[in-house]
Structures are given as C-alpha cells and as structure tokens.
Amino acid sequence: MSRLKEAASELVDVALEEGAKDAVAEVFDSSVDQIRYSNSMVDISNHSRAVHAHVLVAVGGRTMASDVRDLRKGAETVRLIVKHARASPVNEDYGGIASGKFKYRRSQLDKRILSLRNPANYVLDAIDGAVSTGAPDVGGTFFVRDSKWGIASSKGALAEDANASMDLSVRAFTQPEASGHAVLVATNLDKMRARETGARAAELAIAAKNPVSGEEGRFDLVMEPFFLGGIVGATGGMASGLAVELGMSMFAKRIGKRVASDAVTLVDDPMRRSMSRRMFDHEGKPAKRNVVISNGVLKTYLHNTSTAKRMKAKSTASTGPLVASQFSMPSEPMMFHPVLEAGDLKVEELVEDVRDGLYINNTWYTRFQNYSTGDFSTIPRDAVLRIRNGEIVGAVKNVRVSDNLMRFWKGIDAMSKSSEEIYWWDEAAPPAHLPAARARKMKVTRSS
C-alpha cells in the first residue's frame, strides 16, 4: 500500500474507532513550481508544496467535514472532527457515501514533467515568440504541477492517483488597449509549444490595435475556446443536482428536454488525459464519463450519493472536494473535466459566414442576474474584433455580452474541428477541452 493510501486508511480507522458510522479520508501531496513574468522579463520563481487531508465523518446522521493541515496530528484532528459531528444537528440531506468493491483504472503521466531542469526556458520561448511576432510587452505565468492523492473510506474505497501537468498563460500588448491572450495546457512534454503560444497572443494583440467603442445590438459571436471556458464552467455548475435543488440552475425539470442546439454535446470526462484527470471522485467511487447534454438535449444531472438518493437517481461519481461545501457533507457534485465536442469547420469558416458580428478572444466577470433562468452578462477582454461580411475589419472595446445562457446554447450553430485544453485560474475553470464556436444574434451592450 502506498503511503498516501495508508495515511488515508489510518485516518478512517481512527474515525471508526471514535464511533463514526461513515468516514472518508483523502490525502494529498501537491507540488507547484511557478514562474511569473511581466514587461517581457521574468519577475519571480517559486516552489510550494502542500501535504494535507480532507476528512468527512458521519455519526448517527450528524456529519462534519474538515481539512487536516498537519498530518502529524491527523489522529488528534480526526477525533475532534468526530466530536464536533456528534454535537451537530442531524443532517437531513445526508444520504451516505459510495459503497462497493471498487475497481480502478490505472492512470498515466509523463514523468519527464517532474524532472524539468530549466522550466524558465519555456517562458523565455513564449516571450521570444510574442516579441518576434510584433508584441513588445509580454506578461503571464507558467506552472508545473505535480499532484498525488490517496483515498480510503469505511465503505470500500481504497485507491491512489497521480497527475503531472504544465500550464502557460501569455498576454501580449501592442498598445495599452490592444492585447491578446493565449494559454497552453500540456500533460505531455512533447506538446509544450511555448513559442507558438506567445506568437498566437501577439497575433491577437496586433489585430486588436486601435480599438473603437463598440456598438449595441444583436451580433453573431465567433468565440475562441478561451472565451468558452468560463461559460462552460458556469453551465457545468448548473448541471449539479445540488444546484438544481437549491434553485440555482436553469436546468430544473428539464431532463429529456432541449436546452441547446443540435450542435451542442457537453460531456464530463474525468478520465481523459488532462490537467484535471482523476480516476475516482472524492467519495472514492470510480470515475465515469457522463454525457450531460447530447445534441442539445439534457440527459442527466451530476450526482453524488446524497443528491442521487434525494432525487431518486444514480450517482454519476461526481462528488467534489469533501470540505468545499458549507453543508458538511460530500461536496456539491461537479464537472471534473468538461468536453464540448468539436464540429467540422475551420475557425476561418466560422468567421466567413458572419455578416455582422464579433470575434472574441477571452472574457471575464461572468455574472448571473438570475441563476434559475440563466440571465447573465460577461465582459469580453483582450482582442475583440469586428466582423463584417465574413471579414475582420477592426477592433472594438467597452462591450458586454448580456443575454440568457439557455438562449446562448440554443444559438450555437457551428463548432470548429480543432479543440484544445483550456485553463486560466481567473475565469476559465475547471480545465476543459473546447473548440471555437459560433453563436447567432447575441445581445451586446456597452460596458462603460
């Protein structure tokens, strides 16, 4: 047994000895190397490591979840967690944890990522790619991530997993109000194309020069995967069974009904090789691929054991981190790795069929005025380019997309055949594999 599985199993044993009926412990050992750069120069490089555990216990219908920051005091902390659980009110929403004789798939990782000697070379390549393309001012971040985790539960879970990844963010400027942003996520060292990522950010920054204030109205939108990252993340959150129960989802009472166009198939695929790949959820249930929307039709909500029991459904192995919920139970069901299935067009072809529209590189501040109806707004940032009669004719600024999320997905009429993994901590999370997409007649307003 590995040390992480063994540590998790020991914490579960302590909880059971103290009288817990259910217990789950997940132990993490995560290392991150970060390089930050601005003004086309490296600013800082640092390394961090965190070893800790998430623990959930249930005693007579009373539950408590907590983070164990010092594993040397793990047994003592678990005893306190059980004690506090006993003093808590009965959790009427708790439906237990996953139970069974589980079999887990073996994961793969590129161990070369863990032995990088000069990660700063990738940053220098990205900077050079942007500067040589024509953007003199470049900034961003580069992360190398090494994660290991082991899980154990009182109901049969016992497993371990590991992942290694790199993620590069490049933001290039040609003018104070003309920028382009490109990201690259790689779980294979051979796919780390830093120079090309820098060049792509610069190309967008060049196209974004001399922006003028945008017009209000309804426009066709051609959106890069980067823009879609935040939108897909919000959509995945609404697929959570708990979000539906709390009235925080536009998908309530819509299983089997159309919620998007025929072009839209949205899948959660945690086992796909990616930055967020994992072989089991946070209850220890083996991961599975879940088709949430198939050709525009809502197929399922995402469930943990508790939401599945309350909603008379089956768990989709979608339990989120145990201590991320205020409800002291296995966390809200979540998408681990969204995949928006690609289409059959080139990105250029998405643009060619637009008479009056915008090409959008990125977005931020995606906010909802009403979660239950899906009314939202988001502010495009970096390159926002004007499309007229199938051609990009300039750049705009100070615009906001203000519409309805259900209408947005029903307005998608085409996707690019190319797809890429996208992640950016500020908006595009969780990591997702996404194509570019075109949405017809979206409402655009001014942002200032």
N, C-alpha and C positions, 0 to 999 in steps of 0.2 A: 504494500500500500504506500502511495506517495505521501510525503509529509503534509501536503495540503488536505488531502482526503483524510489522513489520520487525524490532523488537528480538528477538522470539521466533525469527525466522528466522536472525538473526545468531548467536544462541546455539547453534542447531542446527548451523550451518555450522562453528563453532569445534569442536564435539564431533566432527563427522565428520572434520575436518582432523587431529584428535588420534588418530583411529583407531577411533572408536565405530562400531559396526555399526548400532545403533538410537539415536535420540535424539528426545526430545520436550521442548519448552520452552513454558511458558505464563506470560505476563507479565501482571501485574495492576496496576491503578491504582484504588484504592478510597478513597473519602472518606466519613466518617461525622460527622454532627452529632448530638450527644447533649444532651438536657435531662433532668435528674433532679430530682424534686420529692418532698417529704415534708411532713407536718403542713399540708397544703393550701397550700404555698408552694414556689416554685422554689428549689432549692438551688444548682445548678451547671449551667453550659452550657459545652460544649467542642467542639472540632473536631479531628479527626485525619485524616491521610492516609497511606497506605502504598503504595509502589511497589516491587514485588519480582517474583521469578520462581520457578517450580517447574521443575526440570530433572531428567529421567531419561536415563541413558545405559546402553547395553549393549555390552560388549566381550567377544567370544568366550564368550558365555554368562554372563559376570560382570556384575552390574548394580549401579548406585548411583543414588540419588535424593537431592536436596538442595534447600534453599531458597536462592536468591540474594538477599540482602538489599540489596546495593549494586550497582545495575546499572552504575555507572561502572566497577566491577571485574568485570563479568559474564564477559568472556573469560577473565580470570585464574582466576575461580572455576570455570568450566566445565572448564578444563584440569586443575584439581585434582580435580574430580569424576571425570573420565576416568582420571586417575592412580590414584585410590583404587579405582575399579571394577576396574582391572587387577590390583590387589593383593588383591581379594576372592575368596572361594571361588566356584566355579561355582554359579549359582543354578538348581537343577534344576527349580524351579517356574515359571521364566520362559518364557512362550510367545510372546514378541514383542509388537508393538504393531499397532494397526489400520492397514491398508494399503488404498489405493484412490484413485480420482479422486473426491473427495468434493464434493457439492453441499450447500450450507447454506441454510436458510431465513433470511429477514431478520427481525430482532426489532423489537418496538415498545416504546417507553417514553414516558411522559408527561414531556416536558421542563419542564413547569411546576414539577414537584417540585424540579428542580435550581436553580430561581431563587426559592425561597421567601424572602421578606424578613423575615417575622416568625413563625418556626415556634413561638415560645413562645405565640402566641395559641391554638394548638390545645391546649396544656397548660392554659392558663387556662380554656378552654372545658370541658375534661374535668373540671377541679376544680369549676367552677361547676355543671356537670351533676350531679355527685355531691352537693355540698353542698346545692343547692337541692332535691334529692330526699330528703335527710334523713340523709346521712352526713357528719359534720363533719370527719372526719380522712381525708385522701386522700394517697396517695403512688404513685410509679411512675416510668416512664421514657418518653421519646419519642425515636425515632431517625429521622433522614433519611439514606438510604444512596444513594450514587452509585458504581456499580461498572462498570469497563470491563476487558476482558481480551482478549488475543490469543494464538493458539496456532499453533505450527508443529511439524512432525515430519519425520523423514527418510523417511517412508512416504507422504507426500502430503497431510497435514493442513495447512491454512493458512486461518485464519478469525479473525474478531473478533466480539465481542458486547458488549452493554451492558445495564444494568438500573438502574432507579431505583425506590425504594420508601420507604414510611414505616411504622413500627410503633409503636403506642401501647399501653402497659400501664397499667391503672388498678386500684389496690387500695384499696378504701374500707372504713372501720371505723365501726361504730356503738357497739361495746363492745370491750374488749381481746380478747375471744374471739369476736367476731362480725364477720366480714369477708366481702366479696365481691370477686371478681377478674374483670375483663373486659379483653379485648385487641381491637385492631383493626389489621389489616394492609391497606395500600392501595397499589396501583400506579397509581392514577388519583386525581388531586387531588379530583375531584368526589365520591369515595367516602369521604373523610376526615370521618367523623361523630364528632368528639371528644366533643361534649356528650352525645350518646346513649350513647356508651361509658361515660362517667362515671356517667350515670344508671343504666345497667344494673348496674354494680358496686355502686352504692348500694342498688338494689332487693334485690340478693342479700344485702348486709350487713344490711339491715333484717329480711329473712326469717330470717337466722342468729342473731338475738338470743336470749339466754338459753339457750344450748345445754346439754343434759344428756349425761352419759356414755352412749354408745351400747351397744346390746345385741350379743351374739354370736349367730351363727346364719347361716342362708342367706336372703338377701333379693334381691328384684328390684332392679336398679340402673337408674335413668334418668340418663344421663351427658351432660353438656354437651360440645360439641366440644373445649373446653379440656382436660377430663379425658382425652379420647380421644387427644390429641396425643402424649403420652408413650407410650401403649400402641401406637399405630400406628407410632411411631418404632422401638420395640423389635421389633415384628413385621416391619417392613421390613428391619431389620438381619438378622433370621434368614432372610430370603429371599436373602441374599447367597450366591453359590456358594462363596466362601471360608469363610463361617461354617459352611456345611454340611460342607465338607471338614475343618474343624477340630473338628467335633463340638460346635459352639456353636449348633446350630439344631434346633428341634423339627420342622423340615420335611424332614429327611433321609429319602430313599427314599419321598417322598410325592407326587411329581409324578403328576397324574391322580387323586389321591385326595382325599376330603373332609377339609378342615381347618377348616371354618367352616359356619355355617348358610347356607341358600339366600339369606338377606337380605344376605350379605356379598359385595361385589365391590370388590376393592382394586387400584388402578391406580397405576403411576408415570407421571406425565405432565409431564416436564420442560419441555415447550414451552408448557404452559398459562400464561397471563399470571398471574404470581405473584411473590412476593418472591425465590423461588429459580429462576425461569425461566432456562433456558440452552438454546442451540441445538446444543451438542455436548458430549460428555463430555471427560474430562481426558486422553484419548488423541487427541482430535480427531475422533472418529467422530461423524457427525451424530446428534443425539438422536432418540429414538423413544418412542412411547407403548407401555408394556408392561403387559399385564393379568397381574397376579401371581396373584390369586385371582378366579375367576369363579363367582358364585352358589355360593360355598362350596368350590369345587374348585381345588386348587393347579395352576396352569398352567405356571409357569416359575420357575427361579431367575434372579437377576440376575447377569450375567457381564461381565467384561472379556475381552480377548483371551486372557489366560493361563488363567483359570478355564474359559473356553469350550473351549479346546484340551484341557485335562486331563480335562474332564467330557464330551467329545465332544458339545458343544452349539454354538450360535451366540452370538456376542457380542450382548448386549442394549443396547450403548452405555451401560453403567452404571459406567464407571471413575470412581472417586473421585479426590480430590486426590492428585497424584503423590507428595508427601512425607508423607502422613498414615499411611503403613504402615511397620511395622518390618521388612517383608520386602524392602525395597529393590527393589520392582517396582511397576508401576502399582497404585495402592491398591486396597483391598478394594472390590468392586462395592457400589454403594449406591443407595438410592432418592433421587432428587433432589427430587421433589415428589409425595408420596403423595396420592391422591384416594380417599376412601371414598365410593362412590356413594350418593346420598341415597335416601330411601324415599318414602312417600306420606302420612305422618301429620304433624299439627301436634305441637309439643312437648307441648302440653297433653294431647293424646290419648295420648301415651306414658305420661303420669302417670295418666290416668283409668283405665287398665286394670291398675293395680298395686294389689294388695290389701295387701301388706306389703313395704315397700321403702325405698330411699333415693334422693334426688335429689342428685347430686354435681356441684359446680361445677368443681373443679380437683383436681389431685393432684401429689405429688412423692415423691422417694425410691422410685422404681420399681426393684426389685432382684430378681434371679433366684437362687433356691436351686439350680436345675438348668436350664441352658440347653437341654440336649438333650431334656428332657421338657417344658419350658415352665413349671415351677413358679415362681411369682413372688408378690411382695407389693408393694403400693403404699399410700401413706398419703394419703387424701383431705384436702384443706385448703380453707380459706375456707368457703363455705356448703355444709354437709352437712345436708340437710333430710329429715325423717322423712315417709314416705308411708304412710297407712293408708286403705284402701278408696277409692283414687283421689283422695285429697286430701292436701295438705301440712299437717301438724298441729303442726310444731315443728322444732327444730334439735337436732342431736347433735354430739358431739365425741369425740376419743380412739378413733377406729375405724381399722381397716386392712382392705383387701381382700386376702385371702390365698387364692389359688386357682391354677388352671392356665390358661395362656394359650390352649391349644387348646380347653379347655372353655369359656373366656370367649367365644371367637369362635363356638363352636357354640351358645352360649347366647343369642346376639343374635337377637332375633325381630322387631325393627322399627327403622326409622330415621326421622328427621324429613325432611320435604320441603325444609326450609331447610338451607343449607350455608354455611360461611364459612371464610375462610383464617385459620389459627391459627398463631401462633409466640410462643414465650416461651423465652428463652435457657436458663432453669434446667431445664426438663423438656420442653416441647412443641417438639421439634425433630426433623427438619427442618421448615420451613414446610409446611403441608398444608391441603388443602380437606376439611373434615369436617362431617358433620351431627351432631345429637344421636342417641343410640342407647339401646336398652333391652336389658339382658341379664338373663336369668332365673336365679334361685336361685344367686347368687354367695356364696361363703363370706366372712363378715365376722367379724373378731376385734377385740380391743381393742389399741390401740397403746401404752397405758401403764397 
